[in-house]
Amino acid sequence: MSRIARTAERATRQGDKLLIPYLVAGDPNLSSTLQLMHELVVRGADIIELGIPFSDPSSDGPVIQRGVERALAAGTSLQDVLKLVTAFRQQDNDTPIVLMGYLNPIEIMGYAHFVGAAKSAGVDGVLIVDMPPAESAPLHAQLQAAGIDTIYLVAPTTGLQRATDISAYSSGYLYYVSLKGVTGAALTDYDSVRENIRALRGLTDLPIVIGFGIKDAESARAMGELADGVVIGSALVSKIAELPGTPRQEGPELQRCSAIIGVAREVLNNLK
């Protein structure tokens, strides 16, 4: 059983929800990201999504775009992200790590090289924002052979047949995009999210997590009532923007950045 499946099974058994923070790897630098990863696990994160910095993050809003700019300014590459996962695994061999990003850096590295390095580093899942299932067969097959989950996005505008195809290709969990737009936008139409999640339940037995638009404890609770977990991205990256440029050993900076995770966890734990 994969780390993602084991984590999801444990959450279901405990009546809990998956809490998945998103960090831009290398924002503001790799040392800080590593410290934050461990801090977030201590504060209740179940799975960590690491964003691969890319110069054209078209699906991301201004908050994450600025985080990507900070990471690129620090010189963070895909190879650095894989080294970061390796460093994390030296202390934590239980928490699943999902790489989230765009196809271009992976194509430059080469599928075989990327998959082998990801497997060696301890990556559990890969989510490529701009890689639809119909075009993903070569990379998907290599990830599957390596035991790495391939995670796909389902949008509010995704039709039934396409959602069916995505569900068939997906493993680990299904990522539902809660709104039409980029990351960091406000989520307001809870009714349509509820209807779409209900429809997805009929297509897959995988856990369904909701991302985009989870800005605070209220929206985390609302989405947690509908899905198996929530992804918190822009709200966390905006806190990271307040960090100093160099890593600090003291706790207050990290606690400030992960405070929203603690709030969301408290809310989700109280869901019936």
PAZAPA-4460 file (N, C-alpha, C; in steps of 0.05 Angstrom, whole numbers, plus 32768, in hexadecimal, padded with zeros to 4 digits):
% residues 272
    n_x    n_y    n_z   ca_x   ca_y   ca_z    c_x    c_y    c_z   seq   type   mol
   8011   7FE8   8000   8000   8000   8000   8012   8019   8000     1      M     A
   800B   802C   7FEF   801B   8045   7FED   8018   8056   8006     2      S     A
   802A   8069   8009   8028   807B   8020   800E   808C   801E     3      R     A
   8007   8094   8006   7FEE   80A4   8003   7FD6   8093   800B     4      I     A
   7FD4   807B   8001   7FBE   8069   8007   7FBC   8063   8025     5      A     A
   7FD3   805E   8031   7FD4   8058   804D   7FCB   8070   805E     6      R     A
   7FD4   8088   8056   7FCC   80A0   8064   7FAE   80A5   8061     7      T     A
   7FA3   80A2   8049   7F87   80A6   8044   7F76   8091   8054     8      A     A
   7F7F   8079   8054   7F71   8064   8063   7F70   806A   8080     9      E     A
   7F86   8073   808B   7F87   807A   80A8   7F74   8091   80AE    10      R     A
   7F73   80A5   809D   7F61   80BC   80A1   7F44   80B3   80A1    11      A     A
   7F3D   80A1   808E   7F22   8097   808C   7F1B   8087   80A5    12      T     A
   7F2D   8077   80AE   7F28   8066   80C6   7F24   8077   80DE    13      R     A
   7F32   808E   80E0   7F30   809F   80F7   7F1A   80B4   80F4    14      Q     A
   7F0C   80B3   80DD   7EF7   80C7   80D8   7F02   80E3   80D4    15      G     A
   7F1A   80E4   80CA   7F29   80FE   80C6   7F29   8106   80A9    16      D     A
   7F32   811E   80A5   7F35   8128   8089   7F53   812C   8083    17      K     A
   7F5A   8129   806A   7F76   812D   8062   7F7C   814B   8060    18      L     A
   7F91   8153   806D   7F9A   816F   806C   7FB4   8170   805C    19      L     A
   7FB3   817E   8045   7FC9   817E   8032   7FD2   819A   802D    20      I     A
   7FE8   81A3   803A   7FF3   81BD   8034   8004   81BC   801B    21      P     A
   8003   81D2   800D   8013   81D6   7FF4   8029   81EA   7FFA    22      Y     A
   8042   81E3   7FF3   8058   81F5   7FF5   8066   81F7   7FDA    23      L     A
   806F   820F   7FD2   8080   8212   7FBB   809C   820A   7FC4    24      V     A
   80A7   81F6   7FBA   80C2   81ED   7FC2   80D7   8203   7FBC    25      A     A
   80E6   8209   7FD1   80FB   821E   7FCE   80F1   823A   7FD4    26      G     A
   80D9   823D   7FDE   80CE   8257   7FE5   80CE   825A   8004    27      D     A
   80DE   826B   800F   80F1   827E   8002   810C   8271   7FFC    28      P     A
   8111   825A   8006   8129   824A   8000   8124   822E   8008    29      N     A
   8136   821C   8000   8132   81FF   8004   8133   81F8   8022    30      L     A
   8145   8205   8031   8148   81FF   804D   812E   8205   805C    31      S     A
   8122   821C   8056   8109   8224   8063   80F2   8210   805B    32      S     A
   80F2   8208   8042   80DD   81F6   8039   80DF   81DC   8049    33      T     A
   80F7   81D1   804C   80FB   81B9   805B   80F1   81BC   8078    34      L     A
   80F8   81D2   8085   80EF   81D6   80A0   80D1   81D8   80A1    35      Q     A
   80C5   81E5   808E   80A8   81E8   808D   809A   81CD   8089    36      L     A
   80A5   81BC   8078   809A   81A2   8074   8098   8192   808E    37      M     A
   80AD   8192   809D   80AD   8183   80B6   809A   8191   80CA    38      H     A
   809A   81AB   80CB   8088   81BA   80DD   806B   81B4   80D7    39      E     A
   8064   81B3   80BD   8048   81AF   80B5   803F   8192   80BD    40      L     A
   8051   817F   80BB   804A   8164   80C4   8045   8163   80E2    41      V     A
   8055   8171   80F1   8051   8173   810E   8036   817F   8114    42      V     A
   802E   8192   8104   8014   81A0   8108   7FFC   8192   80FB    43      R     A
   8000   817B   80F0   7FE9   816B   80E7   7FE6   8167   80CA    44      G     A
   7FF9   8170   80BA   7FF7   816B   809D   7FF9   814D   8097    45      A     A
   7FE7   8143   8086   7FE6   8126   807F   7FF7   8120   8066    46      D     A
   7FF6   8132   8053   8004   812F   8039   800F   814B   8033    47      I     A
   8027   814D   8027   8032   8166   801F   8034   8167   8001    48      I     A
   802A   817C   7FF5   802D   8181   7FD9   8044   8196   7FD6    49      E     A
   8057   818F   7FC5   806E   81A0   7FBF   806B   81AB   7FA3    50      L     A
   806A   81C5   7FA0   8069   81D1   7F86   8084   81D2   7F79    51      G     A
   8086   81C9   7F60   809F   81CB   7F51   80A0   81E7   7F44    52      I     A
   80B3   81F7   7F4B   80B4   8212   7F3F   80B7   8211   7F21    53      P     A
   80A6   8222   7F13   80A7   8223   7EF6   80A0   8240   7EEE    54      F     A
   80AD   8249   7ED9   80AC   8265   7ED2   8091   826E   7EC7    55      S     A
   807F   825C   7EC0   8065   8263   7EB5   804F   8254   7EC3    56      D     A
   804A   8259   7EDD   8036   824B   7EEC   8019   8254   7EE6    57      P     A
   800F   824D   7ECE   7FF7   8259   7EC3   7FDE   8253   7ED3    58      S     A
   7FDE   823E   7EE3   7FC6   8237   7EF3   7FC6   8243   7F0E    59      S     A
   7FDB   8251   7F15   7FDE   825C   7F30   7FD8   827A   7F30    60      D     A
   7FCD   8283   7F47   7FC7   829F   7F4B   7FE0   82AE   7F54    61      G     A
   7FDD   82C8   7F59   7FF4   82D9   7F5F   8003   82D1   7F78    62      P     A
   7FF6   82C6   7F8C   8004   82BE   7FA5   8019   82A8   7F9F    63      V     A
   8010   8293   7F92   8022   827D   7F8D   8036   8285   7F77    64      I     A
   802D   8295   7F64   8041   829F   7F50   8058   82AD   7F5D    65      Q     A
   8052   82BE   7F71   8068   82CC   7F7F   8079   82B8   7F8E    66      R     A
   806D   82A3   7F99   807C   828E   7FA7   808F   8280   7F93    67      G     A
   8085   827B   7F7B   8095   826E   7F67   80AC   8281   7F5F    68      V     A
   80A7   829A   7F5C   80BC   82AD   7F56   80D2   82AE   7F6B    69      E     A
   80CA   82AC   7F84   80DD   82AC   7F9A   80EE   8293   7F98    70      R     A
   80E1   827C   7F93   80F0   8263   7F91   8103   8263   7F79    71      A     A
   80FA   826D   7F62   810C   826E   7F4B   8123   8281   7F50    72      L     A
   811D   8298   7F5D   8132   82AB   7F63   8148   829E   7F75    73      A     A
   813F   828B   7F86   8152   827D   7F97   8160   8266   7F88    74      A     A
   815A   8263   7F6E   8167   824F   7F5E   815C   8233   7F60    75      G     A
   8143   8230   7F69   8138   8215   7F6D   8131   8208   7F53    76      T     A
   813B   81EF   7F4F   8135   81DF   7F37   8126   81C6   7F3F    77      S     A
   811D   81B7   7F2B   8110   819E   7F30   8122   818B   7F3E    78      L     A
   813C   818B   7F37   814F   817A   7F44   8151   8181   7F62    79      Q     A
   8150   819B   7F68   8151   81A4   7F84   8138   819A   7F93    80      D     A
   8121   819A   7F86   8108   8191   7F92   810B   8174   7F9A    81      V     A
   8116   8164   7F88   811A   8147   7F8E   812E   8143   7FA5    82      L     A
   8143   8154   7FA6   8155   8152   7FBC   8148   815A   7FD6    83      K     A
   8135   816D   7FD5   8126   8175   7FEC   8116   815E   7FF7    84      L     A
   8109   814F   7FE6   80FA   8138   7FEF   810C   8123   7FFC    85      V     A
   8124   811F   7FF0   8137   810C   7FFB   813F   8115   8017    86      T     A
   8144   812F   801B   814B   8139   8035   8134   8135   8049    87      A     A
   811B   813A   8040   8104   8136   8052   8102   8119   805B    88      F     A
   8107   8107   8049   8105   80EA   804F   811A   80E1   8063    89      R     A
   812E   80F0   8068   8142   80E8   807C   8136   80E9   8098    90      Q     A
   8121   80F8   809C   8114   80FA   80B6   80F7   80F0   80B6    91      Q     A
   80EB   80F0   809F   80CF   80E9   809D   80CA   80D5   8086    92      D     A
   80C4   80BD   808C   80C0   80A9   8078   80A2   80A1   8076    93      N     A
   8091   80B0   8083   8075   80AA   8084   8063   80BD   8075    94      D     A
   8069   80D7   8075   8057   80EB   806A   8059   80EA   804B    95      T     A
   8043   80E7   803D   8044   80E7   8020   804C   8102   8015    96      P     A
   805C   8102   7FFF   8064   811A   7FF1   805A   8119   7FD5    97      I     A
   804B   812D   7FCC   8042   812F   7FB1   804F   8147   7FA3    98      V     A
   805B   8143   7F8C   8066   8159   7F7C   8050   8163   7F6A    99      L     A
   804C   817E   7F6B   8038   818A   7F5A   8045   81A0   7F49   100      M     A
   8040   819F   7F2F   804C   81B3   7F1E   8044   81B0   7F01   101      G     A
   8055   81BA   7EF0   8050   81BB   7ED3   8063   81A8   7EC4   102      Y     A
   805B   81A0   7EAC   8069   818B   7E9E   8084   8193   7E94   103      L     A
   8088   81AC   7E8D   80A1   81B5   7E80   80BB   81AC   7E8F   104      N     A
   80BE   81B1   7EA9   80D6   81A9   7EB7   80DB   818B   7EB6   105      P     A
   80C5   817B   7EB7   80C7   815E   7EB6   80D0   8155   7E9B   106      I     A
   80C5   8161   7E86   80CD   815A   7E6B   80EA   8160   7E66   107      E     A
   80F3   8177   7E71   8110   817E   7E6D   8122   8169   7E7B   108      I     A
   811A   8161   7E93   8129   814D   7EA1   8128   8132   7E93   109      M     A
   8111   812C   7E87   810D   8112   7E7A   80FC   8100   7E8D   110      G     A
   80E8   80F3   7E82   80D6   80E3   7E92   80E4   80CE   7EA3   111      Y     A
   80F5   80BE   7E96   8102   80A8   7EA4   8114   80B3   7EBB   112      A     A
   8123   80C7   7EB5   8135   80D3   7ECA   8124   80DE   7EE1   113      H     A
   810E   80EC   7EDA   80FD   80F8   7EEF   80F1   80E2   7F00   114      F     A
   80E5   80CE   7EF4   80D7   80B9   7F03   80EB   80AA   7F15   115      V     A
   8102   80A4   7F0A   8116   8096   7F1A   8120   80A7   7F32   116      G     A
   8124   80C1   7F2D   812D   80D2   7F42   8117   80D6   7F57   117      A     A
   80FE   80D9   7F4E   80E8   80DC   7F60   80E4   80C4   7F72   118      A     A
   80E6   80AC   7F66   80E4   8093   7F75   80FA   8092   7F8A   119      K     A
   8112   8098   7F82   8129   8096   7F94   8127   80AA   7FAB   120      S     A
   811C   80C2   7FA5   8119   80D7   7FB9   8103   80D0   7FCE   121      A     A
   80EF   80C1   7FC5   80D9   80BB   7FD7   80C0   80CA   7FD1   122      G     A
   80BC   80D2   7FB8   80A3   80DF   7FB0   808D   80CB   7FAE   123      V     A
   8075   80D3   7FB7   805E   80C0   7FB7   804A   80C6   7FA0   124      D     A
   8048   80DE   7F97   8035   80E5   7F83   803E   80FC   7F72   125      G     A
   8034   80FE   7F5A   803B   8114   7F47   8021   811F   7F3C   126      V     A
   801E   8139   7F3D   8007   8147   7F31   8011   815B   7F1D   127      L     A
   800D   8157   7F04   8016   8169   7EEF   7FFD   8179   7EE5   128      I     A
   7FFD   8193   7EEB   7FE6   81A3   7EE6   7FDE   81A4   7EC9   129      V     A
   7FF1   81A5   7EB7   7FEB   81A9   7E9B   7FEF   818F   7E8B   130      D     A
   7FEB   8178   7E98   7FEE   815E   7E89   7FD3   814F   7E8C   131      M     A
   7FC2   8151   7E77   7FA9   8142   7E78   7FAE   8124   7E75   132      P     A
   7F9C   8114   7E7F   7F9F   80F7   7E7D   7FA4   80ED   7E61   133      P     A
   7F96   80F8   7E4D   7F98   80EF   7E32   7FB5   80F2   7E27   134      A     A
   7FC5   8103   7E33   7FE0   8108   7E29   7FF5   80FE   7E3D   135      E     A
   7FEC   80F0   7E51   7FFE   80E9   7E67   8009   80CD   7E67   136      S     A
   8000   80BD   7E53   8006   80A0   7E55   8023   8099   7E59   137      A     A
   8036   80A5   7E4A   8052   809E   7E4E   805C   80A3   7E6B   138      P     A
   8057   80BA   7E76   8060   80C0   7E91   8050   80B1   7EA5   139      L     A
   8036   80AF   7EA1   8025   80A0   7EB3   802E   8083   7EB7   140      H     A
   8035   8077   7EA0   803E   805B   7EA1   8057   8057   7EB2   141      A     A
   806A   806A   7EAE   8083   8068   7EBD   807F   806E   7EDB   142      Q     A
   806E   8081   7EE1   8067   8087   7EFD   805A   806F   7F0A   143      L     A
   8047   8063   7EFC   8039   804C   7F06   804C   8035   7F0B   144      Q     A
   805E   8030   7EF9   8071   801A   7EFC   8083   801F   7F14   145      A     A
   8088   8038   7F1B   809A   803F   7F31   808A   8040   7F4B   146      A     A
   8070   803C   7F4B   8060   803D   7F63   805A   8059   7F6C   147      G     A
   805B   806D   7F5A   8055   8088   7F61   8039   808F   7F56   148      I     A
   8028   809A   7F67   800D   80A1   7F5F   800D   80B8   7F4C   149      D     A
   7FFB   80B7   7F38   7FF6   80CD   7F26   7FDC   80DA   7F2D   150      T     A
   7FDD   80F3   7F35   7FC5   8101   7F3F   7FBC   8115   7F2A   151      I     A
   7FA3   8117   7F25   7F98   8129   7F11   7F84   813C   7F1D   152      Y     A
   7F81   8153   7F0F   7F6D   8167   7F17   7F53   8162   7F08   153      L     A
   7F3D   8167   7F17   7F22   8168   7F0B   7F17   8183   7F11   154      V     A
   7F0E   8192   7EFC   7F04   81AD   7EFF   7EE6   81AE   7EFF   155      A     A
   7EDA   81C4   7F08   7EBD   81C7   7F07   7EB2   81C4   7EEB   156      P     A
   7EC2   81CA   7ED7   7EB9   81C9   7EBB   7EBE   81AE   7EAE   157      T     A
   7EC9   819B   7EBC   7ED0   8181   7EB1   7EB6   8171   7EAC   158      T     A
   7EB3   8167   7E93   7E9C   8158   7E8C   7E9D   813C   7E97   159      G     A
   7E87   812E   7E96   7E84   8113   7EA2   7E98   80FF   7E96   160      L     A
   7E9A   80FE   7E7B   7EAC   80EB   7E6E   7EC9   80F1   7E75   161      Q     A
   7ED0   810A   7E75   7EEC   8111   7E7B   7EF2   810B   7E99   162      R     A
   7EDF   8111   7EAA   7EE2   810A   7EC7   7EE5   80EC   7ECB   163      A     A
   7ED6   80DD   7EBB   7ED9   80BF   7EBC   7EF4   80B6   7EB4   164      T     A
   7EFF   80C2   7E9E   7F19   80BB   7E95   7F2F   80C3   7EA9   165      D     A
   7F2C   80DB   7EB5   7F3F   80E4   7EC9   7F3F   80D2   7EE1   166      I     A
   7F28   80CA   7EEA   7F25   80B8   7F01   7F33   809D   7EFC   167      S     A
   7F30   8093   7EE3   7F3C   807A   7EDC   7F5B   807B   7EDD   168      A     A
   7F66   8091   7ED6   7F83   8095   7ED5   7F8E   809B   7EF1   169      Y     A
   7F7E   80A6   7F02   7F89   80B1   7F1B   7F8F   809B   7F2F   170      S     A
   7FA2   80A1   7F41   7FA7   8091   7F58   7FB0   80A3   7F6F   171      S     A
   7FAF   809A   7F87   7FB6   80AA   7F9E   7F9E   80B9   7FA8   172      G     A
   7F97   80CF   7F9A   7F7E   80DD   7FA0   7F77   80ED   7F87   173      Y     A
   7F5E   80F6   7F87   7F54   8107   7F71   7F52   8123   7F7C   174      L     A
   7F5E   8136   7F6C   7F5F   8152   7F75   7F49   8162   7F67   175      Y     A
   7F35   816B   7F76   7F20   817B   7F6A   7F26   8198   7F6E   176      Y     A
   7F26   81A7   7F57   7F2A   81C3   7F57   7F0F   81D1   7F5D   177      V     A
   7F0E   81DF   7F73   7EF4   81E7   7F7D   7EE7   81FF   7F6E   178      S     A
   7EF7   820C   7F5D   7EEC   8224   7F50   7EF8   8227   7F34   179      L     A
   7EEB   8238   7F24   7EF5   823E   7F0A   7F09   8256   7F0D   180      K     A
   7F22   8251   7F08   7F36   8266   7F0C   7F50   825B   7F15   181      G     A
   7F61   826D   7F1F   7F7B   8266   7F28   7F7B   8262   7F47   182      V     A
   7F92   8257   7F51   7F95   8254   7F6D   7F92   826F   7F7C   183      T     A
   7F87   826E   7F94   7F85   8286   7FA4   7F6B   8295   7FA0   184      G     A
   7F5B   828E   7F8C   7F41   829C   7F89   7F2E   8294   7F9F   185      A     A
   7F19   82A5   7FA2   7F06   829F   7FB8   7EF2   828A   7FAF   186      A     A
   7EEB   8279   7FC2   7ED8   8263   7FBD   7EBD   826C   7FC8   187      L     A
   7EA9   826C   7FB8   7E8E   8276   7FC1   7E78   8262   7FBA   188      T     A
   7E7A   8253   7FA5   7E64   8241   7F9C   7E67   8226   7FA8   189      D     A
   7E60   8222   7FC1   7E63   8209   7FCF   7E4F   81F4   7FC4   190      Y     A
   7E38   81FD   7FBB   7E24   81EA   7FB1   7E2D   81DA   7F99   191      D     A
   7E3A   81E8   7F86   7E44   81DA   7F6E   7E5B   81C7   7F75   192      S     A
   7E6B   81CF   7F88   7E80   81BD   7F91   7E74   81A4   7F9D   193      V     A
   7E60   81A7   7FAD   7E52   818F   7FB9   7E47   817D   7FA3   194      R     A
   7E3A   8188   7F8F   7E2F   8178   7F7A   7E45   8169   7F6A   195      E     A
   7E5A   8177   7F64   7E70   816B   7F54   7E7E   8155   7F64   196      N     A
   7E83   8159   7F7D   7E8F   8145   7F8E   7E7E   812C   7F8F   197      I     A
   7E64   8130   7F91   7E51   8119   7F92   7E53   8109   7F78   198      R     A
   7E55   8117   7F62   7E58   810A   7F48   7E72   80FA   7F46   199      A     A
   7E88   8106   7F50   7EA2   80F9   7F50   7EA2   80DF   7F61   200      L     A
   7E93   80E0   7F76   7E91   80C8   7F88   7E87   80B0   7F78   201      R     A
   7E77   80B5   7F64   7E6D   809F   7F54   7E81   8094   7F3F   202      G     A
   7E98   80A2   7F3D   7EAC   809B   7F29   7EC5   808E   7F34   203      L     A
   7ECA   8092   7F4E   7EE3   8088   7F5A   7EE0   8082   7F77   204      T     A
   7EF0   8070   7F80   7EF2   806A   7F9D   7F0A   8078   7FAA   205      D     A
   7F19   8087   7F9A   7F2F   8096   7FA4   7F26   80AC   7FB7   206      L     A
   7F37   80B4   7FCA   7F30   80CC   7FD9   7F2F   80E4   7FC7   207      P     A
   7F1D   80F6   7FCD   7F1A   810F   7FBD   7F21   8126   7FCF   208      I     A
   7F35   8135   7FC7   7F3D   814D   7FD6   7F37   8166   7FC6   209      V     A
   7F32   817B   7FD4   7F2B   8194   7FC7   7F41   81A9   7FCB   210      I     A
   7F48   81B6   7FB5   7F5C   81CC   7FB7   7F52   81E4   7FA7   211      G     A
   7F62   81F9   7FA8   7F5B   8213   7F9C   7F44   821F   7FAD   212      F     A
   7F48   8237   7FB7   7F33   8245   7FC5   7F31   823F   7FE3   213      G     A
   7F42   822D   7FEE   7F41   8228   800B   7F52   823D   8018   214      I     A
   7F45   8252   8022   7F54   826A   802B   7F55   826C   8049   215      K     A
   7F43   825E   8058   7F41   8262   8074   7F34   824A   8081   216      D     A
   7F31   824B   809B   7F25   8234   80A9   7F08   822F   80A0   217      A     A
   7EF9   8245   809B   7EDD   8242   8092   7EDB   8233   8078   218      E     A
   7EEB   823B   8064   7EE9   822D   804B   7EF5   8211   804D   219      S     A
   7F09   820C   805E   7F14   81F2   8063   7EFE   81DF   806F   220      A     A
   7EEF   81EA   8082   7EDA   81DA   808E   7EC4   81D3   807A   221      R     A
   7EBC   81E7   806A   7EA7   81E3   8056   7EAF   81CE   8042   222      A     A
   7EC7   81CF   8038   7ED1   81BC   8025   7ED6   81A1   8031   223      M     A
   7EDF   81A1   804B   7EE4   8188   8058   7ECA   8178   805D   224      G     A
   7EB4   8185   805E   7E9A   8177   8061   7E93   8169   8047   225      E     A
   7E9E   8172   8031   7E96   8167   8017   7EAA   8152   800D   226      L     A
   7EC3   8155   8014   7ED8   8144   8008   7EE7   8135   801E   227      A     A
   7EFC   8126   8015   7F0C   8116   8028   7F24   8126   8032   228      D     A
   7F28   813E   8028   7F3E   814E   8031   7F3F   8168   8022   229      G     A
   7F50   817A   802B   7F53   8194   801F   7F71   819A   801A   230      V     A
   7F76   81A9   8005   7F91   81B3   7FFF   7F92   81D1   8005   231      V     A
   7FA5   81D9   8015   7FA8   81F5   801C   7FC2   81FF   800F   232      I     A
   7FBF   8211   7FFC   7FD6   821B   7FED   7FDC   8238   7FF0   233      G     A
   7FCC   8249   7FE2   7FD1   8265   7FE2   7FD1   8272   7FFE   234      S     A
   7FBF   8269   800F   7FBD   8274   802A   7FD7   826F   8039   235      A     A
   7FE4   8259   8034   7FFD   8252   8042   8014   8260   8035   236      L     A
   8015   8261   801A   802B   826E   800C   802B   828C   8012   237      V     A
   8014   8298   8017   8013   82B4   801E   8020   82B9   8039   238      S     A
   801E   82A6   804B   802B   82A8   8065   804A   82A4   8062   239      K     A
   8051   8292   8050   806E   828D   804C   807B   82A6   8040   240      I     A
   806C   82B7   8032   8077   82D0   8027   8081   82E2   803D   241      A     A
   8077   82DE   8056   8080   82EF   806C   809A   82E5   8078   242      E     A
   80A3   82CD   8070   80BC   82C2   807C   80D4   82D3   8074   243      L     A
   80E8   82D4   8085   8102   82E0   807C   810F   82CE   8067   244      P     A
   8122   82D9   8059   812E   82CB   8043   8140   82B4   804A   245      G     A
   8148   82B2   8063   8159   829D   806C   814B   828D   8081   246      T     A
   8150   8272   8083   8143   8262   8097   814A   826A   80B3   247      P     A
   8138   8267   80C5   813C   826D   80E1   8138   8254   80F2   248      R     A
   8146   8251   8107   8143   8239   8118   812D   823D   812C   249      Q     A
   8126   8256   8133   8111   825B   8147   80F6   8254   813B   250      E     A
   80E2   8250   814C   80C8   8247   8143   80B5   825B   8139   251      G     A
   80B4   8274   8143   809E   8286   813C   8098   8289   811F   252      P     A
   80AD   828C   810E   80A8   8290   80F1   809A   8277   80E5   253      E     A
   80A3   825F   80EC   8096   8247   80E2   807A   8244   80ED   254      L     A
   8077   824B   8106   805C   8249   8112   8049   825C   8104   255      Q     A
   8052   8274   80FD   8040   8287   80F0   8038   827C   80D5   256      R     A
   804B   8271   80C7   8045   8266   80AC   8033   824E   80AD   257      C     A
   8034   823E   80C2   8023   8226   80C3   800B   822A   80D4   258      S     A
   8005   8242   80DD   7FEE   8246   80EF   7FD4   823F   80E1   259      A     A
   7FD2   8245   80C7   7FB9   823E   80B9   7FB4   8220   80B8   260      I     A
   7FCA   8211   80B8   7FC8   81F4   80B7   7FBD   81EA   80D2   261      I     A
   7FC6   81F6   80E8   7FBC   81EE   8102   7F9E   81F5   8105   262      G     A
   7F96   820C   80FB   7F7A   8215   80FC   7F69   8202   80EB   263      V     A
   7F72   81FC   80D3   7F62   81EA   80C1   7F60   81CE   80CD   264      A     A
   7F76   81C4   80D9   7F75   81AA   80E5   7F61   81A9   80FC   265      R     A
   7F61   81BD   810C   7F4E   81BE   8122   7F31   81BE   8119   266      E     A
   7F2C   81CD   8103   7F11   81CE   80F8   7F0A   81B2   80EC   267      V     A
   7F1B   81A7   80DD   7F16   818E   80D0   7F12   8177   80E4   268      L     A
   7F21   8178   80FA   7F1E   8163   810E   7F03   8163   811B   269      N     A
   7EF6   817A   811A   7EDB   817D   8127   7EC4   8177   8114   270      N     A
   7ECB   8170   80FB   7EB5   8169   80E8   7EA9   814E   80F0   271      L     A
   7E8F   814C   80ED   7E80   8134   80F4   7E7C   8124   80DA   272      K     A
***
